[in-house]
Amino acid sequence: MNAHVIVEEPPRVERGAVVVQDSHLVRVTGADERAVRELAAAYADRFATSRGPWDTADLCHTANVGRSPQEYVTAVHGRDAAELAENLRAVAAGRLPVGIAGSGARAPDPAPTGHAALAELVRTGYTGVDWPALSVPGARTTDLPTYPFAPGRHWHMRAEATAPAEDAPPEAYRATWREEALPQGAQAAPGAVRLVVTDPALQEALTAELRLNGAHVAGTEAEADTVLMVDATPPGQEPDLGAFWARVAETLKALPPHGRLLWAACQGAAVRPGEHASLRPGTAAQAMAVAAACAESRIAHAVVHLDPSEPAEARARVLAAEYAALHRGGRSTATAHRAGVRYVPDTSPARPGRAYEVRPDGYYLVTGGLGAIGRRLVERLIDRGARYVAIVGRSALDPGRSRALSALAARAEVVYRSCDVADAPALTAVAAELDARWGRLRGVVHCSGGVNAFGAMRRRPWADAARVVAPKTDGSLHAVRLAQDRGADFAVLTSSLAGTHAEAGRGLVDYSLANAYQLALAEREHGPVTAVTAHAWPNWTGVGMAADAAFAAAHSLDATEAETAFFGHLLTGGAVVLPGHAPAAPPASPADAPGTREPGPGTRTVIPAPATGRDRTALRVHVRDAFLHVLGDDPGDRPLRGLGLDSLVIAELATALEERAGRTVDPSLLMRARTADELAAELAATAAGPPEAGAGPAVPADATGATALSLLLRPLLTDGGDGVTP
């Protein structure tokens, strides 16, 4: 078959001589930040050659309508081609931010209409702009530069030949959500449920739904196998964390050993684009605390993030279905529901933000800057060019802190101000003094924080927990607001994996709650002017507060890796999770061989003495009392290995035994003894006196190297201070 196509020039369309538009808006979008900035440079060169108002209008129309939207986006505005080119070059040079589409602010009410306001909103990730409506009537597609595809070579190489660059930051990710259906068969379940719900409409709907599915609604926790608790904080308010703490602690005490807890709330997770602005950090903190508390008490649980826009009947159906899944599966879960869709947690890589150049003009404020972590970060800021650094802390300067401050002051102008960051007026007053002295505040690094002794939530009063929580909740909010009010480049919150991993919060639920608050706060507050980032750190090997050795064994970074990650993700924004890795094992030496290792500092060798029957009987009573105090149950003749003792329980039992028996208890005895009677006999055979006053519990050693477990567990009971660890 033959065919002929005759092509001729289309009829010429005449356009008006004048473009009636005061300014223009141009979108630049790409697969990553690098591509956006490269494309902005190419756009700038093309706009600089614009042949007039209509050519400029065509270029804007092509950029906004003729290019597919991608994950990273920014926008500029200008009155003419020259001003647009200038602003596009500002994007290319890194002076204007690039946002992630769908992750940023929602439009204010009413939505902005001016190009300047829209450009600023797009840079935060806003996707609600009607781009075709912005085109000048009659504008058409023209020769705008095309997408800068990333060059790269791809071939198979052996693993040892592909080592990462030395300055590449460690692996990092963001918490995300993905759709997942309910497990099959989880639509109905019998059982007894205790409801703790204050909303009358939800209480009525949930009661009916549970009964319809065969469950019995119980009157007390003691009668129930599951407690279903719904947070009652009104929209627009932060929850009362003290009341929450007391309520959950009492619930955990009352639940039977096989019990379960289902906790639900609204606005505790940003599941879909646009939800970050309405995120409640206090509710996110509650959710993490529930997971950590149930993990330490070995209670199956479910955390459910409800859709606040759904009516009570729809939320009741969701909760009944999640109760059935928990009842039948017995597996701890976290889920979210939005418009009838169920989501479960997932992760995505966290790409480092744009590089930040530390400025010699203006000053940097570091809270907790004389702690182990804070001091290292101050040193690195000075290394990178900071000339003025202010350190804020609650403690007065003692000789040790004074020496550390003097060492820093020898390299830059560094001052220390005593101030509680949880006191907003006091922090503002300090900043006003520093503004007058040094000028602009460039950035805030919030390192303030501490940790309580290792212990279970259900026996820790809120007054003790609040000492850990306040610097990381109120203090973080005040530090972020200070940075935002003064137009600082960044505010960084040093958080912890304890805010994301329930197992890292066992024994440290208050610390877990506080760090989860920081991570959610950064998600909500990150903006185009001040980048707000929270780093969920693993253990910094050899630096900062003591970590749970069982968790740190798989989640650690050395100080150099951590510092690289800190500056690599200084401007990333939101919550950045750094999972870390198993620390490298130290080289073996003959001194580490079993039976040859010298006792470490603070340890003493115990010489067993003959035990009497009276000693053994008395210690059996102490053992029974300790188990009743910690586990609520006397093991009797049952094997101790069948009780599910872990590091937290062992540490608590050792402390309870020391309090009752008035003698040092090696936690490893609890792992070696087969029964409670055998434990009492071994304790009776250990003729150590009571722990020395003020020195913390002494740790006995035996010929087989039994001090190792003790040395790992003891810091969890005694240490605290400034720093960041799980």
C-alpha positions in Angstrom: 0.0 0.0 0.0 1.3 3.4 -0.9 0.2 6.6 0.9 1.0 10.3 0.6 0.7 12.9 3.3 0.7 16.6 2.3 2.0 18.8 5.2 1.7 22.5 5.0 2.3 25.4 7.4 -0.7 26.0 9.7 -2.5 29.2 9.4 -0.8 32.0 11.3 -2.6 33.0 14.5 -2.2 36.6 15.3 -1.9 37.4 19.0 -2.4 40.7 20.8 0.5 43.1 21.0 0.3 43.4 24.8 0.4 40.7 27.5 -1.9 41.9 30.3 -0.2 40.4 33.3 1.7 42.1 36.2 3.8 39.1 37.1 4.4 35.4 36.2 4.8 32.2 38.2 7.2 29.4 36.9 7.3 25.8 38.3 10.4 23.7 38.1 10.0 20.0 38.9 12.3 16.9 38.9 13.0 13.5 40.2 15.5 14.8 42.8 16.8 18.1 44.1 19.9 18.0 41.9 17.7 17.7 38.8 15.5 20.6 39.9 18.5 22.9 40.5 20.1 21.9 37.2 16.8 22.5 35.3 16.4 25.9 37.0 19.8 26.9 35.7 18.9 25.9 32.1 15.5 27.7 32.4 17.3 30.8 33.6 19.5 30.9 30.5 16.5 30.5 28.3 14.5 33.2 30.0 17.5 35.5 29.7 17.1 35.3 25.9 13.3 36.0 25.9 12.3 38.0 22.8 9.5 39.9 24.5 6.4 39.6 26.7 4.7 36.9 24.5 7.9 34.8 24.5 8.0 35.1 28.3 4.4 34.1 28.6 5.0 31.0 26.3 8.0 30.0 28.4 5.9 30.1 31.6 3.1 28.2 30.0 5.4 25.5 28.8 7.1 25.1 32.2 3.8 25.0 34.1 1.7 22.9 31.7 4.0 21.1 29.3 6.2 19.3 31.9 5.1 16.3 33.9 5.0 17.0 37.7 7.6 14.9 39.6 8.5 14.3 43.3 10.7 17.4 43.9 9.3 20.9 43.1 10.0 24.6 43.5 8.6 27.8 42.0 9.7 31.4 41.3 7.8 34.5 40.4 8.8 37.7 38.6 7.5 40.7 36.7 9.4 40.0 33.5 11.9 37.5 32.0 14.9 39.2 33.6 13.5 38.9 37.1 12.4 35.3 36.5 15.9 34.4 35.3 17.4 36.0 38.4 15.1 34.0 40.7 15.7 30.8 38.7 19.5 31.3 39.2 18.8 31.7 43.0 17.2 28.2 42.9 20.2 26.8 40.9 22.6 28.3 43.5 20.7 26.8 46.5 19.5 30.1 47.8 15.8 29.2 47.3 14.4 25.9 48.7 13.1 22.8 46.9 10.2 21.0 48.4 8.9 17.4 48.1 5.5 17.4 46.4 2.6 16.5 48.7 4.7 16.7 51.9 4.2 20.4 52.7 1.8 22.9 54.0 -1.8 23.1 53.2 -3.1 26.3 51.7 -4.3 28.9 54.3 -7.9 29.8 54.3 -8.6 31.8 52.1 -6.0 30.3 49.6 -3.4 32.9 48.4 -3.9 34.3 44.9 -0.7 36.3 44.4 2.2 34.8 42.6 4.7 35.5 45.4 2.5 33.8 48.0 1.9 30.8 45.7 5.6 30.4 44.9 6.4 30.3 48.6 3.7 27.7 49.2 4.9 25.5 46.3 8.4 25.4 47.8 7.0 23.7 50.8 5.6 20.9 48.7 2.0 22.3 48.1 0.4 20.7 45.1 -3.0 22.4 44.9 -2.1 25.1 42.3 -4.3 25.2 39.2 -1.3 25.7 36.8 -3.3 26.0 33.5 -5.3 28.8 35.0 -2.1 30.8 35.4 -1.2 30.8 31.7 -1.8 34.0 29.7 -4.7 33.5 27.3 -3.3 32.6 24.0 0.1 31.3 25.4 1.4 28.2 23.6 4.2 25.6 24.0 7.7 26.8 23.0 11.4 25.8 23.1 12.0 25.5 26.8 15.1 23.3 27.8 14.3 19.7 28.4 14.8 17.5 31.5 18.5 17.0 32.6 18.7 13.2 32.8 21.3 12.1 35.3 24.3 10.5 33.5 25.5 7.2 35.0 27.3 4.0 34.3 25.9 0.7 35.3 27.8 -2.6 35.3 28.3 -5.5 37.5 31.1 -5.1 40.0 32.4 -7.0 43.0 31.1 -5.7 46.3 34.6 -4.8 47.6 35.1 -2.5 44.6 32.1 -0.4 45.4 32.9 1.2 48.7 30.9 4.3 49.4 32.6 7.7 49.5 34.1 8.6 52.8 31.9 11.7 53.2 28.7 9.9 52.3 26.2 10.0 55.2 25.1 6.7 56.8 21.8 5.1 55.7 18.8 7.1 56.7 15.0 6.8 56.1 11.7 8.4 56.6 8.7 6.8 58.2 5.9 6.4 55.6 2.6 4.5 55.3 1.3 2.0 52.7 -2.1 0.4 52.1 -2.7 -3.0 53.5 -5.9 -5.0 54.0 -7.0 -6.5 57.3 -6.0 -10.1 57.9 -8.6 -12.6 56.7 -10.9 -13.8 59.4 -10.4 -10.7 61.5 -13.9 -9.3 61.1 -15.3 -10.8 64.3 -14.0 -12.2 67.6 -15.4 -13.1 71.0 -13.8 -12.0 74.2 -14.3 -9.4 77.0 -13.4 -5.8 76.2 -13.1 -2.9 78.7 -13.9 0.4 77.0 -12.2 3.6 78.1 -14.0 6.0 75.8 -15.4 9.5 76.8 -17.2 10.4 73.6 -20.8 9.2 74.2 -21.6 8.8 70.5 -18.5 6.6 69.9 -19.1 4.7 73.1 -22.6 3.8 72.0 -21.6 2.9 68.4 -18.5 0.9 69.6 -20.5 -1.1 72.2 -23.1 -2.0 69.6 -20.4 -3.0 67.0 -18.5 -5.2 69.5 -21.6 -7.0 70.7 -22.7 -7.5 67.1 -19.3 -9.3 66.5 -19.7 -11.5 69.6 -17.6 -9.6 72.1 -18.6 -8.9 75.7 -18.2 -5.3 77.0 -16.8 -5.7 80.5 -17.1 -3.2 83.4 -13.5 -3.4 84.7 -10.0 -4.2 83.5 -9.9 -7.3 85.7 -12.9 -8.8 83.9 -11.5 -8.1 80.4 -8.9 -9.7 78.2 -8.5 -6.5 76.2 -8.7 -2.8 77.1 -9.8 -0.5 74.3 -8.8 3.1 75.0 -9.6 6.1 72.8 -7.8 9.4 73.4 -10.4 12.2 74.1 -8.3 15.3 73.3 -10.4 17.9 71.5 -9.3 19.0 68.0 -6.8 21.8 68.0 -5.4 20.9 71.5 -2.4 19.0 72.7 -3.1 16.1 75.0 -2.5 16.1 78.8 0.5 13.8 78.9 0.5 13.5 82.7 -3.1 12.3 82.8 -2.3 9.9 79.9 0.7 8.5 81.7 -1.3 7.8 84.9 -4.1 6.2 82.9 -1.9 3.8 80.9 0.2 2.9 83.9 -2.9 1.9 85.9 -4.3 0.0 82.9 -1.1 -2.0 82.6 -1.1 -2.8 86.3 -4.7 -4.1 86.1 -4.5 -6.1 82.9 -4.1 -9.9 83.4 -0.9 -11.5 82.1 -2.6 -12.6 78.8 -4.2 -9.2 78.4 -4.1 -6.9 75.4 -4.3 -3.1 74.9 -5.8 -1.3 71.9 -5.2 2.5 71.9 -6.6 4.9 69.4 -6.4 8.6 68.6 -6.7 11.2 65.9 -4.0 13.4 64.4 -1.1 11.4 65.7 0.3 10.4 62.3 0.7 12.2 59.0 -0.5 9.4 56.7 -1.3 11.2 53.5 0.0 14.4 51.8 -1.3 17.5 53.4 -1.7 16.1 56.9 1.5 17.4 58.4 0.1 20.8 59.3 -2.6 19.2 61.5 -0.2 16.7 63.2 -0.3 16.7 67.0 3.2 15.9 68.4 1.7 15.1 71.8 -0.6 12.4 70.3 2.3 10.9 68.3 4.2 10.8 71.6 1.3 9.0 73.3 1.2 6.4 70.5 4.9 5.6 70.9 4.7 5.5 74.7 1.9 2.9 74.4 4.0 0.7 72.1 7.1 0.9 74.3 5.2 0.3 77.6 3.4 -2.7 76.1 6.7 -4.0 74.8 8.4 -3.8 78.2 5.3 -5.5 79.9 5.2 -8.1 77.1 1.6 -7.2 76.3 0.2 -7.6 72.8 -1.1 -4.2 71.6 -2.5 -2.3 68.7 -2.1 1.5 68.0 -4.8 2.8 65.7 -4.7 6.3 64.1 -8.2 7.2 63.3 -9.6 9.5 60.6 -11.0 12.6 62.4 -13.3 13.4 59.5 -15.2 10.1 59.8 -18.4 9.8 61.9 -18.6 7.8 65.1 -20.2 4.8 63.4 -17.3 4.5 60.9 -14.7 4.8 63.6 -16.5 2.2 65.7 -16.3 -0.3 62.8 -12.6 0.4 62.4 -11.9 -0.2 66.0 -14.0 -3.4 66.2 -12.1 -4.8 63.2 -8.7 -3.9 64.7 -9.8 -5.4 68.0 -10.7 -8.6 66.2 -7.4 -8.7 64.4 -5.5 -8.2 67.7 -7.7 -10.8 69.5 -7.2 -13.5 66.9 -3.6 -12.7 65.8 -2.1 -11.6 69.1 0.5 -9.6 67.1 1.4 -6.1 68.1 0.5 -3.6 65.3 0.2 0.0 64.3 -2.3 1.0 61.7 -4.0 4.1 60.3 -7.4 4.5 58.6 -8.3 7.2 56.1 -11.5 7.4 54.2 -12.1 3.6 54.4 -8.5 2.7 53.5 -6.2 0.9 56.0 -2.5 1.8 56.2 0.5 0.2 57.9 3.9 1.7 58.6 6.6 1.6 55.9 9.8 3.4 55.2 11.4 5.3 52.3 15.0 6.6 51.8 15.7 10.0 53.3 17.8 11.9 50.8 20.1 14.4 52.3 19.0 18.0 52.1 21.0 20.7 50.3 24.5 21.3 51.6 24.7 24.0 54.3 27.6 26.4 54.6 28.3 27.5 58.2 28.5 31.3 58.3 31.0 33.3 60.2 28.5 36.2 60.6 25.7 35.8 63.1 25.6 33.1 65.8 24.6 29.5 66.5 22.7 28.5 69.6 23.3 25.0 71.0 21.2 23.8 74.0 22.8 21.2 76.2 26.1 22.1 74.4 28.4 21.1 77.2 27.0 17.5 77.3 28.9 14.8 75.4 27.0 15.1 72.2 26.5 18.8 72.3 30.1 19.6 72.9 31.2 17.5 69.8 28.7 19.3 67.6 29.9 22.7 68.9 33.4 21.7 67.9 32.3 20.7 64.4 30.4 24.0 63.9 33.6 25.8 64.8 35.6 23.6 62.5 33.3 24.6 59.7 33.6 28.3 60.2 31.3 29.4 63.1 32.8 32.3 64.9 30.1 32.9 67.5 28.4 30.1 69.4 26.1 30.4 72.5 25.7 27.4 74.7 22.6 27.1 76.9 22.1 24.6 79.7 20.2 24.2 83.0 23.3 23.4 85.1 25.6 25.9 86.6 29.2 25.7 85.5 31.3 23.3 87.5 35.0 22.8 87.1 34.6 20.1 84.5 32.2 22.2 82.4 34.3 25.3 82.8 37.4 23.5 81.4 35.3 22.3 78.4 34.0 25.8 77.8 37.5 27.3 78.0 38.7 24.8 75.4 36.0 25.8 73.0 36.4 29.5 73.7 40.1 29.3 72.7 38.9 28.5 69.1 35.9 30.9 68.7 33.9 33.4 70.7 31.8 31.0 72.8 29.6 31.9 75.8 27.5 29.9 78.2 24.1 31.0 79.6 22.3 29.1 82.3 18.7 28.7 81.1 15.9 26.1 81.2 14.8 25.7 77.6 11.4 24.6 78.9 11.0 28.2 80.2 10.0 30.2 77.0 10.5 33.7 78.4 13.9 32.8 79.8 15.0 31.5 76.5 13.7 34.5 74.6 15.6 36.8 77.0 18.9 35.0 76.4 18.3 35.2 72.7 17.6 39.0 72.9 21.0 39.5 74.7 22.8 37.4 72.0 21.0 39.2 69.2 22.3 42.6 70.5 25.8 41.1 70.8 26.3 39.1 67.6 23.4 39.9 65.3 21.4 37.3 63.4 20.6 33.9 64.8 21.8 31.4 62.1 20.7 28.1 63.6 19.6 26.2 66.7 20.8 22.8 67.7 18.7 21.4 70.6 20.6 18.8 72.5 19.1 19.3 76.0 17.8 16.2 77.6 18.4 13.5 80.2 17.3 10.0 81.1 15.9 8.4 84.2 17.2 5.2 85.7 16.1 2.1 83.8 12.6 1.0 85.1 9.1 0.0 84.1 6.5 2.7 83.3 3.8 1.2 85.5 6.0 2.0 88.6 7.3 5.4 87.5 5.3 8.4 88.7 4.7 11.2 86.2 6.6 13.6 88.4 9.8 11.6 87.6 8.9 11.1 83.9 8.2 14.8 83.5 11.9 15.7 84.2 12.9 13.7 81.1 9.9 14.8 79.0 9.9 18.6 79.5 13.2 19.5 77.8 12.2 17.5 74.8 8.6 18.6 74.5 8.3 22.2 75.8 12.0 22.8 75.2 11.9 21.6 71.6 8.8 23.7 70.8 10.4 26.8 72.3 13.7 26.2 70.5 11.9 25.7 67.1 9.7 28.8 67.7 12.8 30.9 68.5 14.5 29.8 65.3 11.4 30.5 63.2 10.7 33.9 64.8 14.2 35.1 64.0 14.3 33.6 60.5 17.2 31.2 61.3 18.4 28.8 58.6 17.7 25.7 60.7 16.5 24.2 63.9 17.8 20.7 64.6 16.4 18.4 67.3 18.7 15.6 68.5 16.2 12.8 69.0 16.6 9.0 69.3 15.5 5.7 67.9 13.6 5.3 71.1 11.1 7.6 69.5 10.5 5.2 66.6 11.4 1.7 67.9 9.3 0.2 70.7 12.0 -2.2 71.8 14.4 0.7 72.3 12.0 2.3 74.7 11.6 -0.7 77.1 12.5 0.5 80.5 12.7 4.1 79.2 9.1 4.8 78.2 9.3 8.4 79.3 12.4 8.9 77.0 10.6 7.2 74.2 7.6 9.5 74.5 9.7 12.6 74.6 11.7 11.7 71.5 8.6 10.7 69.5 7.3 14.2 70.3 10.4 15.7 68.7 10.1 13.7 65.6 6.5 14.7 65.0 7.2 18.3 65.8 9.8 18.4 63.1 7.4 16.9 60.6 4.8 19.6 61.5 7.1 22.7 61.7 9.5 22.2 58.8 9.1 25.1 56.4 10.7 27.0 53.5 12.5 29.6 55.6 13.6 27.6 58.6 14.4 24.0 58.0 13.3 22.0 61.1 14.8 18.5 61.3 14.8 15.9 64.0 17.4 13.2 63.9 16.4 9.8 65.4 19.9 8.7 66.5 21.0 5.2 67.4 23.7 4.8 70.0 26.8 7.0 69.5 29.5 4.5 70.4 31.5 5.8 73.3 29.6 9.1 73.5 26.5 10.2 75.4 24.1 8.4 77.6 24.3 4.7 78.2 22.1 2.6 75.9 20.4 -0.7 76.4 23.2 -3.0 75.3 20.8 -5.4 73.7 19.5 -2.7 71.4 22.8 -0.9 70.8 24.3 -4.2 69.7 22.5 -3.8 66.4 21.9 0.0 66.3 25.1 2.1 66.7 27.1 4.7 64.9 30.6 5.8 65.7 31.1 9.5 66.4 32.5 10.3 62.9 29.6 8.6 61.1 27.2 10.4 63.4 28.8 13.8 62.7 28.7 13.2 58.9 25.0 12.3 59.1 24.3 15.4 61.3 25.6 17.8 58.7 24.4 15.7 55.7 20.9 16.0 57.0 21.1 19.5 58.6 18.5 20.9 56.1 16.7 17.7 55.1 13.6 18.7 57.2 11.1 16.5 59.1 12.0 13.3 60.9 15.1 11.6 59.7 15.7 8.1 61.1 19.3 6.8 61.2 19.1 3.0 62.1 22.8 2.5 62.5 24.4 -0.9 62.5 26.1 -3.4 64.7 29.3 -1.9 66.1 32.5 -3.4 65.0 33.9 -6.0 67.5 37.1 -5.0 69.1 40.1 -7.1 68.3 40.5 -10.1 70.4 43.4 -10.2 72.9 44.6 -12.8 75.4 43.4 -10.5 78.2 39.8 -11.1 77.1 39.9 -14.8 77.4 37.4 -16.3 80.0 39.0 -16.5 83.4 41.8 -14.1 82.6 40.0 -10.8 82.4 40.6 -8.3 85.2 37.6 -6.9 86.9 36.6 -3.5 85.5 36.3 -0.3 87.4 33.6 -0.4 90.1 33.7 -4.2 90.3 34.9 -6.4 93.1 35.6 -10.1 93.3 33.3 -12.0 95.7 34.7 -15.0 97.6 31.8 -17.3 98.4 31.3 -18.2 102.1 29.5 -21.2 103.6 25.7 -20.7 103.6 23.4 -21.6 106.4 19.8 -22.8 106.2 18.6 -19.7 107.9 20.3 -17.5 105.1 18.7 -19.6 102.4 15.2 -19.4 104.0 15.4 -15.6 104.4 16.7 -15.1 100.9 13.9 -17.3 99.5 11.4 -14.9 101.1 13.3 -11.9 99.5 13.3 -13.7 96.1 9.5 -14.3 96.3 8.9 -10.6 97.3 11.1 -9.4 94.5 9.3 -11.5 91.9 5.9 -10.3 93.2 7.0 -6.7 93.0 8.4 -6.9 89.5 6.2 -9.6 87.8 3.2 -9.7 90.2 3.7 -13.5 90.5 5.7 -15.9 92.7 7.3 -18.4 90.3 7.2 -21.2 92.9 9.0 -24.3 91.5 8.6 -23.2 87.9 11.7 -23.0 85.8 12.9 -19.3 85.6 13.8 -19.7 81.9 10.1 -20.2 81.1 9.1 -16.8 82.6 10.4 -14.8 79.6 13.0 -12.8 81.6 14.7 -10.2 79.5 17.3 -7.5 80.2 14.8 -5.1 81.6 13.2 -7.6 84.0 16.5 -9.0 85.1 17.8 -5.5 85.9 14.6 -4.7 87.9 14.7 -8.1 89.7 18.4 -7.5 90.6 17.6 -4.1 92.0 14.5 -5.4 93.9 16.6 -8.2 95.5 19.3 -5.8 96.5 16.8 -3.5 98.2 15.3 -6.4 100.2 18.4 -8.5 100.9 20.8 -5.7 101.6 23.5 -7.3 99.5 25.0 -7.0 96.0 23.2 -9.1 93.4 24.9 -10.2 90.1 22.1 -10.0 87.4 23.8 -13.0 85.7 22.6 -15.2 88.6 19.1 -14.7 87.4 20.1 -16.2 84.0 22.0 -19.1 85.5 19.6 -20.2 88.3 17.0 -22.8 87.2 14.5 -22.1 89.9 13.8 -19.5 92.6 15.0 -21.9 95.3 18.3 -22.3 93.4 18.6 -18.5 93.0 18.1 -18.1 96.8 20.8 -20.8 97.4 23.3 -19.1 95.1 22.6 -15.7 96.8 23.1 -17.3 100.2 26.5 -18.7 99.0 27.6 -15.2 98.0 28.9 -13.4 101.2 29.0 -9.9 99.8 28.0 -7.0 101.9 25.5 -4.3 101.0 26.4 -1.9 98.2 28.7 1.0 99.2 26.8 4.1 99.9 26.8 6.6 97.0 28.9 4.4 94.8 26.0 2.6 93.0 25.5 -1.1 93.2 28.8 -3.0 93.1 29.1 -5.9 90.6 30.5 -9.2 91.6 32.7 -11.2 89.2 33.3 -14.9 89.0 35.9 -17.0 87.4 33.9 -17.5 84.2 33.6 -13.8 83.3 30.1 -13.4 84.8 30.7 -9.7 85.2 30.0 -9.1 81.5 26.2 -9.0 81.8 26.4 -6.9 84.9 28.6 -4.3 83.3 26.1 -4.0 80.5 23.1 -3.7 82.7 24.3 -1.5 85.5 24.6 1.7 83.5 20.9 1.4 82.7 20.1 1.6 86.4 22.4 4.4 87.4 23.5 6.6 84.5 21.9 9.8 83.1 23.0 13.1 81.7 23.1 15.0 78.4 23.4 13.1 75.2 21.4 11.1 72.7 21.0 7.3 72.7 18.1 4.9 72.4 
